[in-house]
């Protein structure tokens, strides 16, 4: 009887450990946020939509933005993709500082992107603490904006929030 009880207790402890590991893994993957260490933050799948524009744009294209910021080097890496724009993309920028629902000036122009109604852009931004401030970026006060000929003020936009 003692052996059966000991075996059952070990089996139960093993099952609880496996369930805990599985739950931890699923919760962290569902958040779509990661922190490799205290010096880096990442956010994937930021929605770029016309309804985030001020004023809202409809109809519009759509897109996504992935960002990663390394606090030790003060470098923001970004990768954007978009599709279904009303016409060819003319320019894009990071803007700030601005809360959701408000507009702000350009803090960083995106120099290289695919022209057309669908495309991609990727690159890095080095923060300088003068115009490009870490507190604004990490405080959710930057947004990514893609402009077209039809919507020169911006067709799709997404707030950068880690």
C-alpha positions in Angstrom: 0.0 0.0 0.0 2.9 2.4 0.9 4.5 1.7 -2.5 1.2 2.4 -4.4 0.7 5.7 -2.4 4.3 6.8 -3.1 4.0 6.0 -6.8 0.6 7.9 -7.1 2.0 10.9 -5.2 5.1 11.1 -7.6 2.8 10.7 -10.6 0.5 13.5 -9.4 3.5 15.8 -8.7 4.9 15.1 -12.2 1.5 15.8 -13.8 1.2 19.1 -11.9 4.7 20.2 -13.0 3.9 19.3 -16.7 0.6 21.2 -16.5 2.3 24.2 -15.0 5.0 24.4 -17.6 2.4 24.0 -20.4 0.3 26.8 -18.9 3.2 29.1 -18.5 4.3 28.6 -22.1 0.8 29.2 -23.5 0.1 32.3 -21.4 3.4 33.9 -22.5 2.9 33.1 -26.2 -0.7 34.5 -26.1 0.5 37.9 -24.8 2.4 38.5 -28.1 4.9 40.4 -26.0 8.4 39.3 -25.0 11.2 40.7 -22.9 14.5 38.9 -23.6 16.0 40.7 -20.7 15.5 44.0 -18.9 17.4 45.8 -21.8 15.0 44.8 -24.6 11.3 45.0 -25.2 9.4 43.6 -28.2 5.9 44.0 -29.6 4.6 42.1 -32.6 1.5 42.5 -34.7 0.6 46.2 -34.0 -2.4 46.8 -36.2 -2.1 49.6 -38.8 -5.7 50.7 -39.7 -7.6 53.7 -41.1 -9.8 54.0 -38.0 -6.8 55.0 -35.9 -6.1 58.0 -38.2 -7.3 61.4 -36.9 -9.7 61.9 -38.5 -10.5 58.3 -39.3 -10.1 57.1 -42.9 -12.5 54.7 -44.6 -12.0 52.8 -46.8 -8.4 52.2 -46.2 -5.7 49.6 -46.4 -4.4 47.6 -43.5 -1.1 46.5 -42.1 1.0 45.3 -39.2 4.1 46.6 -37.4 6.6 44.7 -35.4 9.0 46.6 -33.1 11.9 45.8 -30.8 13.7 48.3 -28.6 17.1 47.7 -27.1 17.5 50.0 -24.1 21.3 49.5 -23.8 22.0 50.7 -27.4 18.9 53.0 -27.6 18.0 51.3 -30.9 14.5 50.7 -32.2 14.1 48.0 -34.9 10.9 47.9 -36.9 9.3 45.8 -39.7 6.1 46.9 -41.3 3.9 45.4 -44.0 0.7 46.7 -45.6 -1.8 45.8 -48.3 -5.0 47.1 -49.9 -4.1 50.8 -49.9 -6.3 53.1 -52.0 -3.3 54.0 -54.1 0.5 54.1 -54.0 2.2 54.8 -50.7 4.0 58.2 -50.9 5.7 58.3 -47.4 5.7 57.0 -43.9 7.0 58.1 -40.5 7.1 57.6 -36.8 5.2 60.5 -35.2 5.2 61.7 -31.6 4.8 62.5 -28.9 1.0 61.8 -29.0 -1.6 59.8 -27.2 -4.0 57.6 -29.1 -6.5 59.8 -30.9 -4.2 62.8 -31.3 -1.8 63.9 -34.0 1.9 64.9 -33.6 4.8 65.9 -35.8 7.2 63.5 -37.5 10.0 62.2 -35.2 11.5 59.9 -37.8 10.9 59.5 -41.5 11.0 56.0 -43.0 13.5 56.3 -45.8 13.2 52.9 -47.5 9.9 51.2 -48.3 8.2 49.3 -51.1 6.2 51.7 -53.3 2.7 50.6 -54.4 -0.6 49.6 -52.7 1.1 46.7 -50.8 4.6 46.5 -49.5 7.1 46.3 -46.7 9.5 48.5 -44.8 12.2 47.7 -42.2 15.0 49.4 -40.5 16.4 50.8 -37.3 16.1 54.1 -35.4 18.8 55.4 -33.0 17.2 57.4 -30.2 19.1 60.6 -29.3 17.2 61.9 -26.3 16.7 65.2 -28.0 14.0 64.7 -30.6 13.8 60.9 -30.3 13.1 60.3 -26.6 13.1 56.9 -24.9 10.4 58.0 -22.4 8.0 58.9 -25.3 8.6 55.7 -27.1 8.3 53.4 -24.0 5.3 55.6 -22.8 3.3 54.6 -25.9 3.5 58.1 -27.4 4.8 57.2 -30.8 2.7 56.1 -33.7 3.5 54.7 -37.2 1.8 56.4 -40.1 1.6 55.5 -43.8 0.5 58.2 -46.3 -0.9 57.8 -49.8 -1.8 60.3 -52.6 -5.5 59.9 -51.8 -4.8 60.4 -48.0 -1.8 62.7 -47.7 -2.4 63.1 -44.0 -2.2 59.3 -43.5 -4.2 56.3 -44.6 -3.3 53.8 -41.9 -1.8 54.3 -38.4 -0.8 52.2 -35.4 0.2 53.3 -31.9 3.5 51.8 -30.6 2.7 50.4 -27.2 5.0 47.9 -25.6 
